[in-house]
């Protein structure tokens, strides 16, 4: 069985090497990396990994091309032509965490066409994200996530504008058989069949995705600048035009000179983390897997 990963990247110099090493560690055979116009050295780092065997590197002229249906279909077809049995689409700040340490260890890969994988934000502590440097099963106790996110985040943040987005619900990501899929929705939250045969779907208990939206103020400021570039020709308050509603929220905050408020609201003190751990809002990935297996 071969697994491919389509890795979309823009200005992730702090995370890119960890992302590449982790994909290889969990059993990904081919990484198809698409740089979306990095200017911080990310592309140059990825060039060092370029290989005809297991690391294909492309560069898009415009980051907004990532959301084009033709781009998505072309990448699915590329993975299929490379002989991949399963494919996942991800950004550099999304780390797929298999309970056993390898994607290929899951028995679900033999029985389904699409896995809808729960995604959780990693809380930001005083010294950075609450996660170990090596994401292996023996360190899952140290890997913390927002395990009880707030549902309907848009409505919640309209009513409670001072709350941190990091506490909000995150849509799942999909892993799929490319032979059964024609396209994906924006950000790979769902997959669409290439024929009229129903897709065999499931939500795995032995696999989660952890998301690192915040690491440093410098990285977050760079992210918001890139988002502003993507949305430069779109109305910030137009739900239909923009790729993600929280992007529009951050751009609006930046225009008001308030963007540091979002980062600081996402930084948890030791006492807040302790309280959240006690009430179960923050849990370790090891705890999640134990609960799910039970």
N, C-alpha and C positions, 0 to 999 in steps of 0.2 A: 504494500500500500504506500502510495506517495502523497504527500501533503504539500501544497503550495500556499504561500502567503503573499498577498499584494499589500505592500507597505507604502503608504502615502506619507510624505515628509515635507515639511517646510520649516526651516530655521529651528532645528532641534539638536543643536550641537551638544547640549548637555546629556541627551538621552539616547542618541542614535546608536552608539556602539553597544550600550546595554540592551537596546531593543534587538539588534542583530544577533548578539550572543544568546539572548534568551530564546529567540525563535529557533535557533539551531539546537539549543539544549532540550527543547520540548518536542523535537522530532520533525521540524519543518525541513523538507528536502530542497525546496526551491523558493528563494525570495525574489519577487519581482518588485523592485523598489522604484517608485515614481517621485522624483523631486519636483516640487511645485514652485520653484524659484527661490531657493535658499540663497542667502547672502552672508551667512554667519560662519561658513566653513563646513556646514553639514554635507554638502554635495562632495566636497573634496575628501571628506572622511569616507563616504560611501564609495568613492572611486577606488579606494584602496582594497575594497572587498569585491569589486567587479570581477565576475567570472562567468564563462560560458556554461559552466556546470551547475552552479547553485546560487548565483547572485547576479540577476539581470538588472541593469540600471538604465532608467529613462529620465528625461527632463522635460516637463511641460512648460510651455511658454507662459501660460497664464494659470494661476491657481484655480480660477473659476472653472477651468476645463475639467477639473476633477468631478464636477457635478453634472457633467454632460452625459446623457444616456449612451451616446456612441462610445465615449471613453470607457464607461463601465462594461459595455458589451465586449469591446475590444480586449479588455483585460481578462474577462472570463474566458474568451476564446483563446487567448494566449496561454493561460494556465491549462486549458483543455488540450491544446496542441502539444504542450510539453509533457503530457501524459499524467497529469495530476489527478488523483482519485477524489481528493477533497481540497477545498480552497477556503481561506479566510481572508477578509479584507480588514485592515486595521491601520490606525495612525501610530506614530512612534511613541505616544504616551499611553497606549493601551497594551497591557501585558496579559496574555492568555495563560491561565493557571490551571493545569490539569492536576487532579488529586494525586495521581500516581507519578507525576513528573513528566509524562509523555502523552501527547495527544493520541498516539497510536495505541495506547493501552485501553482506550475506551471500547467496550463491546458494542456501543451504540453505532459505531461507524459501519458495522455490517448490516444494520437493520433499518437505517433511516437515510433520508435524502437531505434534510436540513436540521441542523441543531441551532436552536434559539438560546443563546448563552447569556445568562444574567451578568450585568455589568455594575460594578460598584466603585465609587470614588474612594481614593485613599486620603484619609485626613492629614492635614498639614499640622505638624507639631511645632514647637518652639525652634527646633533645630532642623526642620525639614520634614519631608513626607515620612509617615510612620510605616516604614518598610525596610527590610534588610537589603543589603547590597546584592545578595544572591538569592534568587527566587526559586528555591528547591523545596521539596516536601519537608525536609528536616527543619526548615526555617519558616514554615507557614504560621507557626504560633506568633511570630514577630510581625507578620504581615497583617496590618489592621485596615478595616474598611468601614464605611458608613453602611451598616447592615440593616438599618430601619430608616430608609430615606423617606422624605416627604413626598407623597403622591400629588398629582396635579400641580406641578411646580409653578407653572405660569400663573394660575389663579392664586396660589399661595403667596408668590412674590409680589403680585399686584396689591394684595392686602397687607403684606408684611415686607415692605421694600428694604428694610434693614437686615433681613435674614441673609445668610450666606447661601449662595447657589450650590456650594459643594455638598450641602445637606439634602439636595433634591434628588428625586428619582431619575435614574439613567436608563434610557432605552437599551434593550439587549442588542447584541451583535449576532450575526449568523455565520455559521460554517456550513458549507454545502458541497454537494457533488456537482461539478461543473457540467457534466453531461445532461443534467436535469434542469439547469437554470439558464434563462435567457438574459435576465437583468436583475438589478438590485435597486432598492430605494436609496435616497440620499443617506450617506454615512453607513450603509450596509446594515440597516436595522431589520430588513426583511428581504426575502428572495422570491422571484417570480418564475414559474415553470415555463419551459420552452414548448410545452404541448398541453393537451387537455387532461392528461393523466394527473390525478391528485398527488401532491408531494407528501411523502411520509415525514412528518415533523415530530420533534420532541424537544423538551427542555431538559438538558442533562443535569444530573445531580453531582456529577464528578468533574465539572468544569465551570470556571467562572472567568470573567475578564475584570482586571483591575485597571482603573483609570487614574492617571496622574495629571489632573488639570492644573495644579499649582505645585511648583517646586521652589522657585525664586522669584522675587519681584522683577528682576531683569527679564527673565523668560516670559513672564506674564505680560509685561509691557510690550515685548516684541510680538507676542501672540496677538494682542489687541491691535497693534499697528498693522499686522498682516490681515486681520479680519476687516479692518477699515478699508484696506485696499481691495479686498474681494467685494465688499458691499458698496464701493464708491459710486456705482451707478444705480444703486437700489435704494428704495425708501426704507429707512430704518424701522419704521413702524408698520411695514407691509408684511403680513404673515405669509403671503403667497410667494413673494419674490426672494426672500432671504433664506439661506440654507438652514439656519438654526436660530431659534428665538433668543437664546441666551447670548448669542453673538450680538444681536441688535441691542440687547440690554447693556452689554459691556461697552459697545461703541457709544451709546447714549451717555453712559456714565463718564467715559473718557472726554466727551465733548463738554461735559459739565465740570471737568476737573476733579472727578470723584473716583477715578478708577482704583486708586490705592485702597479705598474703602472695601472693595470686594476682596482684595488680597488679604487685608488685615482681618476681615470678618471670617476668613477661611482658615486662619491660624488659631489652633486650639491650644490653650494653656494646659499645663500638666493637671491642674485641678479639674478643668472641663473634660479632659480626656478620661480621667478617673471616674467622674460622674457618668459620662456616656458609657463607659465600660460597665459600670455597675447596673445601669438601666438597660443595657443591651443595644443601645443605639450604635455603638462602635464595638465590633467584634473582630476576632482574628479569623483568617481564612481557614485555619485548622478547625476552629469551632464550627464554622459554616459547613464544612465537609462532614464533620462528625454528626451534626444535626441532620443533614440531608441523607446520609447513609443509614441513619436510624429510622 
